[in-house]
Amino acid sequence: MSKLFEPIKDKVIIKAFTYSNTLASGVILPDIAQEPLNIGKIEAVGPGLLLPNGSYDPPQCKIGDVVVFPKYGAYHFEIGDDKYVSLREQDLITIITDTSILDKLNLNVLKNENEE
């Protein structure tokens, strides 16, 4: 993984996963049936929250963690075809520790990355 980003303080950079509208069975989901979760993989993590005494509170998440993040309140940007999100670590909703549950979701990027 290249060092493309170096977040400031308690910020994290997330590569957002995309969903497919076609299930493995071939069924195509209409747009109205899809309310996807905002899930992505941590690409970069800042040094942590700067405390009043000048030290840093180390981040809880690490590069490679799969996380759920809020729909609003984050900065969204694209580089090429890849979609990224920047937000404060404390705004993350959860770290998904058992990624086997992600097989039930229709995530294009995750399937492609796991095949590498």
PDB file as gemmi writes it, atoms N, CA and C in Angstrom:
CRYST1    1.000    1.000    1.000  90.00  90.00  90.00 P 1                      
ATOM      1  N   MET A   1       0.851  -1.175   0.000  1.00  0.00           N  
ATOM      2  CA  MET A   1       0.000   0.000   0.000  1.00  0.00           C  
ATOM      3  C   MET A   1       0.895   1.236   0.000  1.00  0.00           C  
ATOM      4  N   SER A   2       0.643   2.139  -0.920  1.00  0.00           N  
ATOM      5  CA  SER A   2       1.458   3.346  -0.996  1.00  0.00           C  
ATOM      6  C   SER A   2       1.009   4.351   0.053  1.00  0.00           C  
ATOM      7  N   LYS A   3       1.886   5.228   0.421  1.00  0.00           N  
ATOM      8  CA  LYS A   3       1.590   6.261   1.416  1.00  0.00           C  
ATOM      9  C   LYS A   3       1.017   7.472   0.675  1.00  0.00           C  
ATOM     10  N   LEU A   4      -0.247   7.364   0.293  1.00  0.00           N  
ATOM     11  CA  LEU A   4      -0.905   8.419  -0.470  1.00  0.00           C  
ATOM     12  C   LEU A   4      -1.389   9.543   0.431  1.00  0.00           C  
ATOM     13  N   PHE A   5      -1.779   9.194   1.661  1.00  0.00           N  
ATOM     14  CA  PHE A   5      -2.354  10.171   2.583  1.00  0.00           C  
ATOM     15  C   PHE A   5      -1.592  10.182   3.904  1.00  0.00           C  
ATOM     16  N   GLU A   6      -1.566  11.344   4.540  1.00  0.00           N  
ATOM     17  CA  GLU A   6      -1.050  11.473   5.899  1.00  0.00           C  
ATOM     18  C   GLU A   6      -2.002  12.400   6.659  1.00  0.00           C  
ATOM     19  N   PRO A   7      -3.037  11.823   7.276  1.00  0.00           N  
ATOM     20  CA  PRO A   7      -4.055  12.632   7.949  1.00  0.00           C  
ATOM     21  C   PRO A   7      -3.480  13.434   9.121  1.00  0.00           C  
ATOM     22  N   ILE A   8      -4.116  14.548   9.391  1.00  0.00           N  
ATOM     23  CA  ILE A   8      -3.739  15.437  10.477  1.00  0.00           C  
ATOM     24  C   ILE A   8      -4.490  15.028  11.748  1.00  0.00           C  
ATOM     25  N   LYS A   9      -3.799  15.068  12.883  1.00  0.00           N  
ATOM     26  CA  LYS A   9      -4.350  14.809  14.221  1.00  0.00           C  
ATOM     27  C   LYS A   9      -5.207  13.552  14.261  1.00  0.00           C  
ATOM     28  N   ASP A  10      -6.492  13.690  14.621  1.00  0.00           N  
ATOM     29  CA  ASP A  10      -7.341  12.508  14.826  1.00  0.00           C  
ATOM     30  C   ASP A  10      -8.185  12.174  13.598  1.00  0.00           C  
ATOM     31  N   LYS A  11      -7.740  12.583  12.428  1.00  0.00           N  
ATOM     32  CA  LYS A  11      -8.476  12.296  11.200  1.00  0.00           C  
ATOM     33  C   LYS A  11      -8.100  10.915  10.659  1.00  0.00           C  
ATOM     34  N   VAL A  12      -9.053  10.308   9.939  1.00  0.00           N  
ATOM     35  CA  VAL A  12      -8.806   9.053   9.238  1.00  0.00           C  
ATOM     36  C   VAL A  12      -9.272   9.230   7.800  1.00  0.00           C  
ATOM     37  N   ILE A  13      -8.645   8.488   6.899  1.00  0.00           N  
ATOM     38  CA  ILE A  13      -9.054   8.455   5.497  1.00  0.00           C  
ATOM     39  C   ILE A  13      -9.604   7.060   5.232  1.00  0.00           C  
ATOM     40  N   ILE A  14     -10.806   7.008   4.670  1.00  0.00           N  
ATOM     41  CA  ILE A  14     -11.491   5.747   4.411  1.00  0.00           C  
ATOM     42  C   ILE A  14     -11.737   5.620   2.912  1.00  0.00           C  
ATOM     43  N   LYS A  15     -11.423   4.458   2.366  1.00  0.00           N  
ATOM     44  CA  LYS A  15     -11.798   4.164   0.983  1.00  0.00           C  
ATOM     45  C   LYS A  15     -13.184   3.540   1.038  1.00  0.00           C  
ATOM     46  N   ALA A  16     -14.161   4.260   0.511  1.00  0.00           N  
ATOM     47  CA  ALA A  16     -15.552   3.821   0.593  1.00  0.00           C  
ATOM     48  C   ALA A  16     -15.805   2.653  -0.355  1.00  0.00           C  
ATOM     49  N   PHE A  17     -16.507   1.650   0.148  1.00  0.00           N  
ATOM     50  CA  PHE A  17     -16.895   0.519  -0.686  1.00  0.00           C  
ATOM     51  C   PHE A  17     -18.117   0.913  -1.510  1.00  0.00           C  
ATOM     52  N   THR A  18     -18.250   0.302  -2.671  1.00  0.00           N  
ATOM     53  CA  THR A  18     -19.423   0.523  -3.508  1.00  0.00           C  
ATOM     54  C   THR A  18     -20.261  -0.744  -3.539  1.00  0.00           C  
ATOM     55  N   TYR A  19     -21.522  -0.554  -3.787  1.00  0.00           N  
ATOM     56  CA  TYR A  19     -22.455  -1.670  -3.830  1.00  0.00           C  
ATOM     57  C   TYR A  19     -22.792  -2.013  -5.262  1.00  0.00           C  
ATOM     58  N   SER A  20     -23.097  -3.265  -5.479  1.00  0.00           N  
ATOM     59  CA  SER A  20     -23.603  -3.712  -6.761  1.00  0.00           C  
ATOM     60  C   SER A  20     -25.118  -3.799  -6.647  1.00  0.00           C  
ATOM     61  N   ASN A  21     -25.823  -3.449  -7.708  1.00  0.00           N  
ATOM     62  CA  ASN A  21     -27.279  -3.572  -7.667  1.00  0.00           C  
ATOM     63  C   ASN A  21     -27.745  -4.948  -8.138  1.00  0.00           C  
ATOM     64  N   THR A  22     -26.787  -5.849  -8.397  1.00  0.00           N  
ATOM     65  CA  THR A  22     -27.125  -7.207  -8.813  1.00  0.00           C  
ATOM     66  C   THR A  22     -26.630  -8.190  -7.761  1.00  0.00           C  
ATOM     67  N   LEU A  23     -27.544  -8.992  -7.240  1.00  0.00           N  
ATOM     68  CA  LEU A  23     -27.177 -10.007  -6.254  1.00  0.00           C  
ATOM     69  C   LEU A  23     -26.454 -11.165  -6.941  1.00  0.00           C  
ATOM     70  N   ALA A  24     -25.791 -11.994  -6.151  1.00  0.00           N  
ATOM     71  CA  ALA A  24     -25.079 -13.154  -6.687  1.00  0.00           C  
ATOM     72  C   ALA A  24     -26.017 -14.062  -7.469  1.00  0.00           C  
ATOM     73  N   SER A  25     -27.290 -14.092  -7.090  1.00  0.00           N  
ATOM     74  CA  SER A  25     -28.274 -14.937  -7.768  1.00  0.00           C  
ATOM     75  C   SER A  25     -28.706 -14.352  -9.103  1.00  0.00           C  
ATOM     76  N   GLY A  26     -28.288 -13.115  -9.411  1.00  0.00           N  
ATOM     77  CA  GLY A  26     -28.651 -12.482 -10.673  1.00  0.00           C  
ATOM     78  C   GLY A  26     -29.822 -11.523 -10.547  1.00  0.00           C  
ATOM     79  N   VAL A  27     -30.440 -11.453  -9.373  1.00  0.00           N  
ATOM     80  CA  VAL A  27     -31.562 -10.549  -9.154  1.00  0.00           C  
ATOM     81  C   VAL A  27     -31.051  -9.111  -9.112  1.00  0.00           C  
ATOM     82  N   ILE A  28     -31.692  -8.227  -9.871  1.00  0.00           N  
ATOM     83  CA  ILE A  28     -31.309  -6.817  -9.898  1.00  0.00           C  
ATOM     84  C   ILE A  28     -32.208  -6.060  -8.934  1.00  0.00           C  
ATOM     85  N   LEU A  29     -31.578  -5.351  -7.991  1.00  0.00           N  
ATOM     86  CA  LEU A  29     -32.318  -4.573  -7.006  1.00  0.00           C  
ATOM     87  C   LEU A  29     -32.632  -3.193  -7.553  1.00  0.00           C  
ATOM     88  N   PRO A  30     -33.886  -2.749  -7.443  1.00  0.00           N  
ATOM     89  CA  PRO A  30     -34.190  -1.373  -7.859  1.00  0.00           C  
ATOM     90  C   PRO A  30     -33.563  -0.393  -6.870  1.00  0.00           C  
ATOM     91  N   ASP A  31     -33.321   0.832  -7.327  1.00  0.00           N  
ATOM     92  CA  ASP A  31     -32.689   1.840  -6.470  1.00  0.00           C  
ATOM     93  C   ASP A  31     -33.452   2.059  -5.173  1.00  0.00           C  
ATOM     94  N   ILE A  32     -34.765   2.000  -5.217  1.00  0.00           N  
ATOM     95  CA  ILE A  32     -35.574   2.260  -4.020  1.00  0.00           C  
ATOM     96  C   ILE A  32     -35.371   1.182  -2.955  1.00  0.00           C  
ATOM     97  N   ALA A  33     -34.939  -0.011  -3.353  1.00  0.00           N  
ATOM     98  CA  ALA A  33     -34.742  -1.109  -2.403  1.00  0.00           C  
ATOM     99  C   ALA A  33     -33.379  -1.045  -1.739  1.00  0.00           C  
ATOM    100  N   GLN A  34     -32.547  -0.136  -2.184  1.00  0.00           N  
ATOM    101  CA  GLN A  34     -31.184  -0.080  -1.672  1.00  0.00           C  
ATOM    102  C   GLN A  34     -30.986   1.127  -0.759  1.00  0.00           C  
ATOM    103  N   GLU A  35     -30.717   0.893   0.486  1.00  0.00           N  
ATOM    104  CA  GLU A  35     -30.289   1.937   1.417  1.00  0.00           C  
ATOM    105  C   GLU A  35     -29.000   1.420   2.030  1.00  0.00           C  
ATOM    106  N   PRO A  36     -27.897   1.582   1.298  1.00  0.00           N  
ATOM    107  CA  PRO A  36     -26.654   0.957   1.731  1.00  0.00           C  
ATOM    108  C   PRO A  36     -26.070   1.584   2.983  1.00  0.00           C  
ATOM    109  N   LEU A  37     -25.361   0.763   3.725  1.00  0.00           N  
ATOM    110  CA  LEU A  37     -24.558   1.260   4.834  1.00  0.00           C  
ATOM    111  C   LEU A  37     -23.346   1.967   4.265  1.00  0.00           C  
ATOM    112  N   ASN A  38     -22.804   2.884   4.995  1.00  0.00           N  
ATOM    113  CA  ASN A  38     -21.556   3.524   4.598  1.00  0.00           C  
ATOM    114  C   ASN A  38     -20.424   2.730   5.219  1.00  0.00           C  
ATOM    115  N   ILE A  39     -19.821   1.878   4.414  1.00  0.00           N  
ATOM    116  CA  ILE A  39     -18.758   0.992   4.887  1.00  0.00           C  
ATOM    117  C   ILE A  39     -17.523   1.233   4.031  1.00  0.00           C  
ATOM    118  N   GLY A  40     -16.367   1.171   4.663  1.00  0.00           N  
ATOM    119  CA  GLY A  40     -15.134   1.336   3.926  1.00  0.00           C  
ATOM    120  C   GLY A  40     -13.958   0.798   4.714  1.00  0.00           C  
ATOM    121  N   LYS A  41     -12.796   0.878   4.077  1.00  0.00           N  
ATOM    122  CA  LYS A  41     -11.569   0.388   4.689  1.00  0.00           C  
ATOM    123  C   LYS A  41     -10.667   1.570   5.018  1.00  0.00           C  
ATOM    124  N   ILE A  42     -10.112   1.560   6.225  1.00  0.00           N  
ATOM    125  CA  ILE A  42      -9.197   2.625   6.645  1.00  0.00           C  
ATOM    126  C   ILE A  42      -7.929   2.557   5.791  1.00  0.00           C  
ATOM    127  N   GLU A  43      -7.627   3.657   5.123  1.00  0.00           N  
ATOM    128  CA  GLU A  43      -6.437   3.756   4.280  1.00  0.00           C  
ATOM    129  C   GLU A  43      -5.297   4.478   4.989  1.00  0.00           C  
ATOM    130  N   ALA A  44      -5.635   5.412   5.885  1.00  0.00           N  
ATOM    131  CA  ALA A  44      -4.612   6.176   6.598  1.00  0.00           C  
ATOM    132  C   ALA A  44      -5.197   6.678   7.916  1.00  0.00           C  
ATOM    133  N   VAL A  45      -4.336   6.785   8.923  1.00  0.00           N  
ATOM    134  CA  VAL A  45      -4.748   7.215  10.262  1.00  0.00           C  
ATOM    135  C   VAL A  45      -3.771   8.276  10.748  1.00  0.00           C  
ATOM    136  N   GLY A  46      -4.312   9.354  11.306  1.00  0.00           N  
ATOM    137  CA  GLY A  46      -3.472  10.400  11.876  1.00  0.00           C  
ATOM    138  C   GLY A  46      -2.845   9.943  13.190  1.00  0.00           C  
ATOM    139  N   PRO A  47      -1.998  10.780  13.785  1.00  0.00           N  
ATOM    140  CA  PRO A  47      -1.302  10.393  15.020  1.00  0.00           C  
ATOM    141  C   PRO A  47      -2.212  10.306  16.240  1.00  0.00           C  
ATOM    142  N   GLY A  48      -3.402  10.866  16.169  1.00  0.00           N  
ATOM    143  CA  GLY A  48      -4.337  10.816  17.292  1.00  0.00           C  
ATOM    144  C   GLY A  48      -4.744  12.207  17.729  1.00  0.00           C  
ATOM    145  N   LEU A  49      -5.607  12.240  18.710  1.00  0.00           N  
ATOM    146  CA  LEU A  49      -6.118  13.502  19.232  1.00  0.00           C  
ATOM    147  C   LEU A  49      -5.056  14.158  20.114  1.00  0.00           C  
ATOM    148  N   LEU A  50      -4.775  15.432  19.858  1.00  0.00           N  
ATOM    149  CA  LEU A  50      -3.804  16.177  20.645  1.00  0.00           C  
ATOM    150  C   LEU A  50      -4.439  16.576  21.973  1.00  0.00           C  
ATOM    151  N   LEU A  51      -3.835  16.139  23.057  1.00  0.00           N  
ATOM    152  CA  LEU A  51      -4.344  16.413  24.397  1.00  0.00           C  
ATOM    153  C   LEU A  51      -3.779  17.725  24.924  1.00  0.00           C  
ATOM    154  N   PRO A  52      -4.416  18.337  25.938  1.00  0.00           N  
ATOM    155  CA  PRO A  52      -3.930  19.615  26.479  1.00  0.00           C  
ATOM    156  C   PRO A  52      -2.492  19.564  26.997  1.00  0.00           C  
ATOM    157  N   ASN A  53      -2.032  18.389  27.439  1.00  0.00           N  
ATOM    158  CA  ASN A  53      -0.661  18.290  27.955  1.00  0.00           C  
ATOM    159  C   ASN A  53       0.380  18.143  26.836  1.00  0.00           C  
ATOM    160  N   GLY A  54      -0.073  18.162  25.575  1.00  0.00           N  
ATOM    161  CA  GLY A  54       0.847  18.092  24.444  1.00  0.00           C  
ATOM    162  C   GLY A  54       1.084  16.688  23.919  1.00  0.00           C  
ATOM    163  N   SER A  55       0.589  15.674  24.605  1.00  0.00           N  
ATOM    164  CA  SER A  55       0.735  14.295  24.103  1.00  0.00           C  
ATOM    165  C   SER A  55      -0.466  13.954  23.223  1.00  0.00           C  
ATOM    166  N   TYR A  56      -0.352  12.832  22.534  1.00  0.00           N  
ATOM    167  CA  TYR A  56      -1.429  12.378  21.651  1.00  0.00           C  
ATOM    168  C   TYR A  56      -2.155  11.194  22.276  1.00  0.00           C  
ATOM    169  N   ASP A  57      -3.471  11.176  22.143  1.00  0.00           N  
ATOM    170  CA  ASP A  57      -4.282  10.012  22.499  1.00  0.00           C  
ATOM    171  C   ASP A  57      -4.237   9.112  21.273  1.00  0.00           C  
ATOM    172  N   PRO A  58      -3.630   7.930  21.368  1.00  0.00           N  
ATOM    173  CA  PRO A  58      -3.455   7.100  20.176  1.00  0.00           C  
ATOM    174  C   PRO A  58      -4.789   6.656  19.583  1.00  0.00           C  
ATOM    175  N   PRO A  59      -4.845   6.539  18.254  1.00  0.00           N  
ATOM    176  CA  PRO A  59      -6.092   6.133  17.607  1.00  0.00           C  
ATOM    177  C   PRO A  59      -6.457   4.681  17.929  1.00  0.00           C  
ATOM    178  N   GLN A  60      -7.754   4.406  17.942  1.00  0.00           N  
ATOM    179  CA  GLN A  60      -8.238   3.050  18.182  1.00  0.00           C  
ATOM    180  C   GLN A  60      -8.216   2.222  16.904  1.00  0.00           C  
ATOM    181  N   CYS A  61      -8.482   2.850  15.765  1.00  0.00           N  
ATOM    182  CA  CYS A  61      -8.500   2.098  14.507  1.00  0.00           C  
ATOM    183  C   CYS A  61      -7.115   2.113  13.870  1.00  0.00           C  
ATOM    184  N   LYS A  62      -6.929   1.202  12.934  1.00  0.00           N  
ATOM    185  CA  LYS A  62      -5.641   1.099  12.236  1.00  0.00           C  
ATOM    186  C   LYS A  62      -5.882   0.887  10.746  1.00  0.00           C  
ATOM    187  N   ILE A  63      -4.844   1.060   9.969  1.00  0.00           N  
ATOM    188  CA  ILE A  63      -4.942   0.855   8.526  1.00  0.00           C  
ATOM    189  C   ILE A  63      -5.394  -0.578   8.261  1.00  0.00           C  
ATOM    190  N   GLY A  64      -6.377  -0.713   7.374  1.00  0.00           N  
ATOM    191  CA  GLY A  64      -6.905  -2.033   7.017  1.00  0.00           C  
ATOM    192  C   GLY A  64      -8.194  -2.381   7.732  1.00  0.00           C  
ATOM    193  N   ASP A  65      -8.531  -1.665   8.822  1.00  0.00           N  
ATOM    194  CA  ASP A  65      -9.797  -1.925   9.516  1.00  0.00           C  
ATOM    195  C   ASP A  65     -10.969  -1.588   8.595  1.00  0.00           C  
ATOM    196  N   VAL A  66     -12.022  -2.395   8.693  1.00  0.00           N  
ATOM    197  CA  VAL A  66     -13.263  -2.118   7.978  1.00  0.00           C  
ATOM    198  C   VAL A  66     -14.192  -1.427   8.963  1.00  0.00           C  
ATOM    199  N   VAL A  67     -14.731  -0.277   8.564  1.00  0.00           N  
ATOM    200  CA  VAL A  67     -15.511   0.548   9.487  1.00  0.00           C  
ATOM    201  C   VAL A  67     -16.840   0.971   8.864  1.00  0.00           C  
ATOM    202  N   VAL A  68     -17.778   1.307   9.750  1.00  0.00           N  
ATOM    203  CA  VAL A  68     -19.036   1.931   9.346  1.00  0.00           C  
ATOM    204  C   VAL A  68     -18.915   3.401   9.730  1.00  0.00           C  
ATOM    205  N   PHE A  69     -19.242   4.279   8.800  1.00  0.00           N  
ATOM    206  CA  PHE A  69     -19.111   5.706   9.054  1.00  0.00           C  
ATOM    207  C   PHE A  69     -20.413   6.419   8.733  1.00  0.00           C  
ATOM    208  N   PRO A  70     -20.640   7.616   9.299  1.00  0.00           N  
ATOM    209  CA  PRO A  70     -21.904   8.323   9.094  1.00  0.00           C  
ATOM    210  C   PRO A  70     -22.055   8.840   7.665  1.00  0.00           C  
ATOM    211  N   LYS A  71     -23.303   8.967   7.246  1.00  0.00           N  
ATOM    212  CA  LYS A  71     -23.603   9.453   5.903  1.00  0.00           C  
ATOM    213  C   LYS A  71     -23.231  10.927   5.756  1.00  0.00           C  
ATOM    214  N   TYR A  72     -23.451  11.691   6.823  1.00  0.00           N  
ATOM    215  CA  TYR A  72     -23.183  13.132   6.785  1.00  0.00           C  
ATOM    216  C   TYR A  72     -22.084  13.490   7.777  1.00  0.00           C  
ATOM    217  N   GLY A  73     -21.484  14.643   7.579  1.00  0.00           N  
ATOM    218  CA  GLY A  73     -20.472  15.122   8.512  1.00  0.00           C  
ATOM    219  C   GLY A  73     -19.062  14.745   8.134  1.00  0.00           C  
ATOM    220  N   ALA A  74     -18.874  14.142   6.983  1.00  0.00           N  
ATOM    221  CA  ALA A  74     -17.543  13.751   6.519  1.00  0.00           C  
ATOM    222  C   ALA A  74     -17.242  14.503   5.227  1.00  0.00           C  
ATOM    223  N   TYR A  75     -15.964  14.621   4.920  1.00  0.00           N  
ATOM    224  CA  TYR A  75     -15.540  15.238   3.669  1.00  0.00           C  
ATOM    225  C   TYR A  75     -15.338  14.130   2.645  1.00  0.00           C  
ATOM    226  N   HIS A  76     -16.090  14.164   1.557  1.00  0.00           N  
ATOM    227  CA  HIS A  76     -16.013  13.144   0.507  1.00  0.00           C  
ATOM    228  C   HIS A  76     -15.194  13.684  -0.663  1.00  0.00           C  
ATOM    229  N   PHE A  77     -14.310  12.841  -1.202  1.00  0.00           N  
ATOM    230  CA  PHE A  77     -13.537  13.236  -2.376  1.00  0.00           C  
ATOM    231  C   PHE A  77     -13.191  12.006  -3.204  1.00  0.00           C  
ATOM    232  N   GLU A  78     -12.825  12.232  -4.446  1.00  0.00           N  
ATOM    233  CA  GLU A  78     -12.490  11.144  -5.361  1.00  0.00           C  
ATOM    234  C   GLU A  78     -11.107  11.367  -5.943  1.00  0.00           C  
ATOM    235  N   ILE A  79     -10.398  10.259  -6.126  1.00  0.00           N  
ATOM    236  CA  ILE A  79      -9.137  10.262  -6.861  1.00  0.00           C  
ATOM    237  C   ILE A  79      -9.283   9.165  -7.898  1.00  0.00           C  
ATOM    238  N   GLY A  80      -9.368   9.561  -9.155  1.00  0.00           N  
ATOM    239  CA  GLY A  80      -9.647   8.589 -10.212  1.00  0.00           C  
ATOM    240  C   GLY A  80     -11.038   8.022 -10.005  1.00  0.00           C  
ATOM    241  N   ASP A  81     -11.153   6.702 -10.005  1.00  0.00           N  
ATOM    242  CA  ASP A  81     -12.438   6.039  -9.788  1.00  0.00           C  
ATOM    243  C   ASP A  81     -12.682   5.710  -8.321  1.00  0.00           C  
ATOM    244  N   ASP A  82     -11.711   5.971  -7.450  1.00  0.00           N  
ATOM    245  CA  ASP A  82     -11.825   5.616  -6.042  1.00  0.00           C  
ATOM    246  C   ASP A  82     -12.478   6.745  -5.251  1.00  0.00           C  
ATOM    247  N   LYS A  83     -13.414   6.361  -4.363  1.00  0.00           N  
ATOM    248  CA  LYS A  83     -14.112   7.326  -3.508  1.00  0.00           C  
ATOM    249  C   LYS A  83     -13.547   7.223  -2.098  1.00  0.00           C  
ATOM    250  N   TYR A  84     -13.206   8.381  -1.532  1.00  0.00           N  
ATOM    251  CA  TYR A  84     -12.622   8.442  -0.199  1.00  0.00           C  
ATOM    252  C   TYR A  84     -13.447   9.357   0.698  1.00  0.00           C  
ATOM    253  N   VAL A  85     -13.294   9.129   1.997  1.00  0.00           N  
ATOM    254  CA  VAL A  85     -13.964   9.929   3.011  1.00  0.00           C  
ATOM    255  C   VAL A  85     -12.925  10.295   4.065  1.00  0.00           C  
ATOM    256  N   SER A  86     -12.960  11.552   4.507  1.00  0.00           N  
ATOM    257  CA  SER A  86     -12.101  12.000   5.592  1.00  0.00           C  
ATOM    258  C   SER A  86     -12.991  12.471   6.728  1.00  0.00           C  
ATOM    259  N   LEU A  87     -12.732  11.975   7.930  1.00  0.00           N  
ATOM    260  CA  LEU A  87     -13.477  12.411   9.099  1.00  0.00           C  
ATOM    261  C   LEU A  87     -12.669  12.144  10.355  1.00  0.00           C  
ATOM    262  N   ARG A  88     -13.147  12.680  11.469  1.00  0.00           N  
ATOM    263  CA  ARG A  88     -12.475  12.452  12.744  1.00  0.00           C  
ATOM    264  C   ARG A  88     -12.747  11.024  13.193  1.00  0.00           C  
ATOM    265  N   GLU A  89     -11.762  10.420  13.813  1.00  0.00           N  
ATOM    266  CA  GLU A  89     -11.916   9.036  14.258  1.00  0.00           C  
ATOM    267  C   GLU A  89     -13.100   8.882  15.207  1.00  0.00           C  
ATOM    268  N   GLN A  90     -13.320   9.841  16.076  1.00  0.00           N  
ATOM    269  CA  GLN A  90     -14.414   9.732  17.042  1.00  0.00           C  
ATOM    270  C   GLN A  90     -15.790   9.735  16.370  1.00  0.00           C  
ATOM    271  N   ASP A  91     -15.865  10.137  15.099  1.00  0.00           N  
ATOM    272  CA  ASP A  91     -17.138  10.141  14.377  1.00  0.00           C  
ATOM    273  C   ASP A  91     -17.449   8.793  13.727  1.00  0.00           C  
ATOM    274  N   LEU A  92     -16.485   7.868  13.727  1.00  0.00           N  
ATOM    275  CA  LEU A  92     -16.763   6.535  13.194  1.00  0.00           C  
ATOM    276  C   LEU A  92     -17.849   5.872  14.033  1.00  0.00           C  
ATOM    277  N   ILE A  93     -18.680   5.056  13.408  1.00  0.00           N  
ATOM    278  CA  ILE A  93     -19.758   4.393  14.131  1.00  0.00           C  
ATOM    279  C   ILE A  93     -19.252   3.107  14.775  1.00  0.00           C  
ATOM    280  N   THR A  94     -18.527   2.293  14.030  1.00  0.00           N  
ATOM    281  CA  THR A  94     -17.986   1.054  14.586  1.00  0.00           C  
ATOM    282  C   THR A  94     -16.891   0.497  13.687  1.00  0.00           C  
ATOM    283  N   ILE A  95     -16.045  -0.328  14.276  1.00  0.00           N  
ATOM    284  CA  ILE A  95     -15.079  -1.131  13.528  1.00  0.00           C  
ATOM    285  C   ILE A  95     -15.701  -2.512  13.391  1.00  0.00           C  
ATOM    286  N   ILE A  96     -15.747  -3.034  12.183  1.00  0.00           N  
ATOM    287  CA  ILE A  96     -16.307  -4.368  11.963  1.00  0.00           C  
ATOM    288  C   ILE A  96     -15.171  -5.369  12.159  1.00  0.00           C  
ATOM    289  N   THR A  97     -15.257  -6.124  13.248  1.00  0.00           N  
ATOM    290  CA  THR A  97     -14.171  -7.052  13.578  1.00  0.00           C  
ATOM    291  C   THR A  97     -14.345  -8.412  12.928  1.00  0.00           C  
ATOM    292  N   ASP A  98     -15.582  -8.818  12.660  1.00  0.00           N  
ATOM    293  CA  ASP A  98     -15.843 -10.103  11.996  1.00  0.00           C  
ATOM    294  C   ASP A  98     -16.292  -9.811  10.573  1.00  0.00           C  
ATOM    295  N   THR A  99     -15.341  -9.769   9.655  1.00  0.00           N  
ATOM    296  CA  THR A  99     -15.664  -9.388   8.280  1.00  0.00           C  
ATOM    297  C   THR A  99     -16.424 -10.464   7.520  1.00  0.00           C  
ATOM    298  N   SER A 100     -16.641 -11.633   8.133  1.00  0.00           N  
ATOM    299  CA  SER A 100     -17.420 -12.666   7.437  1.00  0.00           C  
ATOM    300  C   SER A 100     -18.867 -12.213   7.233  1.00  0.00           C  
ATOM    301  N   ILE A 101     -19.367 -11.295   8.073  1.00  0.00           N  
ATOM    302  CA  ILE A 101     -20.735 -10.809   7.883  1.00  0.00           C  
ATOM    303  C   ILE A 101     -20.855  -9.951   6.630  1.00  0.00           C  
ATOM    304  N   LEU A 102     -19.733  -9.463   6.128  1.00  0.00           N  
ATOM    305  CA  LEU A 102     -19.764  -8.618   4.932  1.00  0.00           C  
ATOM    306  C   LEU A 102     -20.078  -9.414   3.672  1.00  0.00           C  
ATOM    307  N   ASP A 103     -19.952 -10.736   3.723  1.00  0.00           N  
ATOM    308  CA  ASP A 103     -20.296 -11.563   2.568  1.00  0.00           C  
ATOM    309  C   ASP A 103     -21.768 -11.431   2.215  1.00  0.00           C  
ATOM    310  N   LYS A 104     -22.593 -11.060   3.180  1.00  0.00           N  
ATOM    311  CA  LYS A 104     -24.031 -10.922   2.945  1.00  0.00           C  
ATOM    312  C   LYS A 104     -24.363  -9.608   2.256  1.00  0.00           C  
ATOM    313  N   LEU A 105     -23.424  -8.683   2.251  1.00  0.00           N  
ATOM    314  CA  LEU A 105     -23.626  -7.405   1.584  1.00  0.00           C  
ATOM    315  C   LEU A 105     -23.102  -7.497   0.164  1.00  0.00           C  
ATOM    316  N   ASN A 106     -23.570  -6.638  -0.687  1.00  0.00           N  
ATOM    317  CA  ASN A 106     -23.174  -6.647  -2.089  1.00  0.00           C  
ATOM    318  C   ASN A 106     -22.090  -5.605  -2.343  1.00  0.00           C  
ATOM    319  N   LEU A 107     -20.921  -5.811  -1.760  1.00  0.00           N  
ATOM    320  CA  LEU A 107     -19.852  -4.829  -1.856  1.00  0.00           C  
ATOM    321  C   LEU A 107     -18.870  -5.214  -2.956  1.00  0.00           C  
ATOM    322  N   ASN A 108     -18.813  -4.423  -4.013  1.00  0.00           N  
ATOM    323  CA  ASN A 108     -17.899  -4.701  -5.126  1.00  0.00           C  
ATOM    324  C   ASN A 108     -16.444  -4.593  -4.709  1.00  0.00           C  
ATOM    325  N   VAL A 109     -16.071  -3.507  -4.066  1.00  0.00           N  
ATOM    326  CA  VAL A 109     -14.664  -3.253  -3.748  1.00  0.00           C  
ATOM    327  C   VAL A 109     -14.130  -4.292  -2.801  1.00  0.00           C  
ATOM    328  N   LEU A 110     -14.898  -4.638  -1.776  1.00  0.00           N  
ATOM    329  CA  LEU A 110     -14.423  -5.600  -0.790  1.00  0.00           C  
ATOM    330  C   LEU A 110     -14.142  -6.943  -1.439  1.00  0.00           C  
ATOM    331  N   LYS A 111     -15.028  -7.404  -2.305  1.00  0.00           N  
ATOM    332  CA  LYS A 111     -14.823  -8.683  -2.972  1.00  0.00           C  
ATOM    333  C   LYS A 111     -13.548  -8.636  -3.820  1.00  0.00           C  
ATOM    334  N   ASN A 112     -13.336  -7.530  -4.529  1.00  0.00           N  
ATOM    335  CA  ASN A 112     -12.148  -7.409  -5.361  1.00  0.00           C  
ATOM    336  C   ASN A 112     -10.876  -7.396  -4.525  1.00  0.00           C  
ATOM    337  N   GLU A 113     -10.879  -6.689  -3.393  1.00  0.00           N  
ATOM    338  CA  GLU A 113      -9.678  -6.603  -2.561  1.00  0.00           C  
ATOM    339  C   GLU A 113      -9.358  -7.934  -1.895  1.00  0.00           C  
ATOM    340  N   ASN A 114     -10.371  -8.696  -1.505  1.00  0.00           N  
ATOM    341  CA  ASN A 114     -10.125  -9.980  -0.856  1.00  0.00           C  
ATOM    342  C   ASN A 114      -9.564 -11.003  -1.816  1.00  0.00           C  
ATOM    343  N   GLU A 115      -9.762 -10.829  -3.117  1.00  0.00           N  
ATOM    344  CA  GLU A 115      -9.246 -11.777  -4.104  1.00  0.00           C  
ATOM    345  C   GLU A 115      -7.760 -11.572  -4.358  1.00  0.00           C  
ATOM    346  N   GLU A 116      -7.219 -10.403  -3.989  1.00  0.00           N  
ATOM    347  CA  GLU A 116      -5.795 -10.108  -4.262  1.00  0.00           C  
ATOM    348  C   GLU A 116      -4.873 -10.929  -3.398  1.00  0.00           C  
TER     349      GLU A 116                                                      
END                                                                             
